[in-house]
Amino acid sequence: MNGAPPVVGKAYDFVLWLLPKVENFPRTHRFTVGDRLTANGLDLLTSLVEAAYASRKDELLQTANRKVNSTRYLLRLAKDLRLMSIDSYGFSAEKLDEIGRMVGGWRKTQPGRA
């Protein structure tokens, strides 16, 4: 994705996968869990895009890291409410773990971080 770190592409692909899943949630949960999941995914992606082009990245990467963690819990809730299959949950958890590791690695490369 045009010079952006690979994690931006991973987050983009994750959100691209997530949005149609949420559209298939039952109406009773689409506007609660679904909207929150969608917002978190989009916030994660935009935080990473902003970090890719910012001179001071650490705060944006902290935000991205928080979004990864909160999205994990929302996905787990969606699975437990049977809004998504076990396979979809497994796929999404794997992708989020990868994104989380990449964000953590990126944060460690920032100046002033030990």
C-alpha positions as CSV (number, residue, x, y, z in Angstrom):
1,M,0.0,0.0,0.0
2,N,2.2,2.8,-1.4
3,G,5.0,2.8,1.1
4,A,2.9,2.3,4.2
5,P,4.1,-0.4,6.6
6,P,2.7,-3.9,6.0
7,V,0.5,-3.8,9.1
8,V,-1.6,-1.1,7.3
9,G,-2.4,-3.6,4.5
10,K,-3.1,-6.3,7.1
11,A,-5.5,-4.1,8.9
12,Y,-7.2,-3.0,5.6
13,D,-7.7,-6.7,4.7
14,F,-9.1,-7.5,8.1
15,V,-11.6,-4.6,7.9
16,L,-12.5,-5.6,4.3
17,W,-13.2,-9.1,5.7
18,L,-15.1,-7.9,8.8
19,L,-17.6,-5.5,7.2
20,P,-19.6,-8.1,5.3
21,K,-19.6,-10.4,8.3
22,V,-21.2,-7.7,10.5
23,E,-23.8,-7.0,7.7
24,N,-24.9,-10.6,8.2
25,F,-25.4,-10.2,12.0
26,P,-29.1,-10.5,13.0
27,R,-30.8,-7.1,13.3
28,T,-31.0,-7.4,17.1
29,H,-27.2,-7.3,17.3
30,R,-26.2,-5.5,14.1
31,F,-26.6,-2.1,15.7
32,T,-25.0,-2.9,19.0
33,V,-22.2,-5.4,18.8
34,G,-22.0,-5.0,15.0
35,D,-21.6,-1.2,15.0
36,R,-19.0,-1.3,17.7
37,L,-17.0,-4.0,15.9
38,T,-17.2,-1.9,12.7
39,A,-16.2,1.3,14.4
40,N,-13.3,-0.5,16.2
41,G,-12.0,-2.0,12.9
42,L,-12.2,1.3,11.1
43,D,-10.6,3.2,14.0
44,L,-7.7,0.6,14.0
45,L,-7.2,1.1,10.3
46,T,-7.3,4.9,10.5
47,S,-4.9,5.0,13.5
48,L,-2.4,2.9,11.6
49,V,-2.7,5.0,8.4
50,E,-2.2,8.2,10.4
51,A,0.8,6.6,12.2
52,A,2.3,5.7,8.8
53,Y,2.5,9.4,7.8
54,A,2.9,11.1,11.2
55,S,6.3,12.2,12.6
56,R,5.2,11.3,16.2
57,K,3.7,7.8,16.0
58,D,3.7,6.5,19.5
59,E,0.3,7.8,20.6
60,L,-1.4,6.6,17.4
61,L,0.2,3.2,17.8
62,Q,-1.0,3.1,21.4
63,T,-4.5,3.8,20.1
64,A,-4.1,1.1,17.5
65,N,-3.0,-1.4,20.1
66,R,-6.0,-0.6,22.3
67,K,-8.3,-1.0,19.3
68,V,-6.8,-4.5,18.6
69,N,-7.4,-5.5,22.2
70,S,-11.0,-4.2,22.4
71,T,-11.8,-5.7,19.0
72,R,-10.6,-9.1,20.3
73,Y,-13.2,-9.0,23.0
74,L,-16.0,-7.8,20.7
75,L,-15.2,-10.7,18.3
76,R,-15.2,-13.1,21.2
77,L,-18.6,-11.7,22.3
78,A,-19.9,-12.1,18.7
79,K,-18.7,-15.7,18.7
80,D,-20.3,-16.4,22.1
81,L,-23.6,-14.9,20.9
82,R,-23.4,-17.1,17.8
83,L,-23.2,-14.1,15.5
84,M,-20.3,-15.7,13.7
85,S,-19.0,-19.2,13.3
86,I,-16.2,-20.7,15.2
87,D,-14.1,-20.8,12.0
88,S,-14.7,-17.1,11.4
89,Y,-13.8,-16.3,14.9
90,G,-10.6,-18.4,14.6
91,F,-9.7,-16.6,11.4
92,S,-10.3,-13.2,12.8
93,A,-8.5,-13.9,16.1
94,E,-5.5,-15.1,14.1
95,K,-5.5,-12.0,11.9
96,L,-5.8,-9.7,15.0
97,D,-3.0,-11.5,16.7
98,E,-0.8,-10.9,13.7
99,I,-1.8,-7.2,13.5
100,G,-1.2,-6.9,17.3
101,R,2.3,-8.3,17.0
102,M,3.1,-6.0,14.1
103,V,1.8,-2.9,16.0
104,G,3.9,-4.0,19.0
105,G,7.0,-4.4,16.9
106,W,6.4,-1.0,15.3
107,R,6.0,0.6,18.7
108,K,9.4,-0.8,19.8
109,T,11.2,0.8,16.9
110,Q,10.0,4.3,17.9
111,P,12.6,6.7,19.3
112,G,12.5,7.0,23.1
113,R,11.1,3.5,23.6
114,A,13.1,1.0,25.6
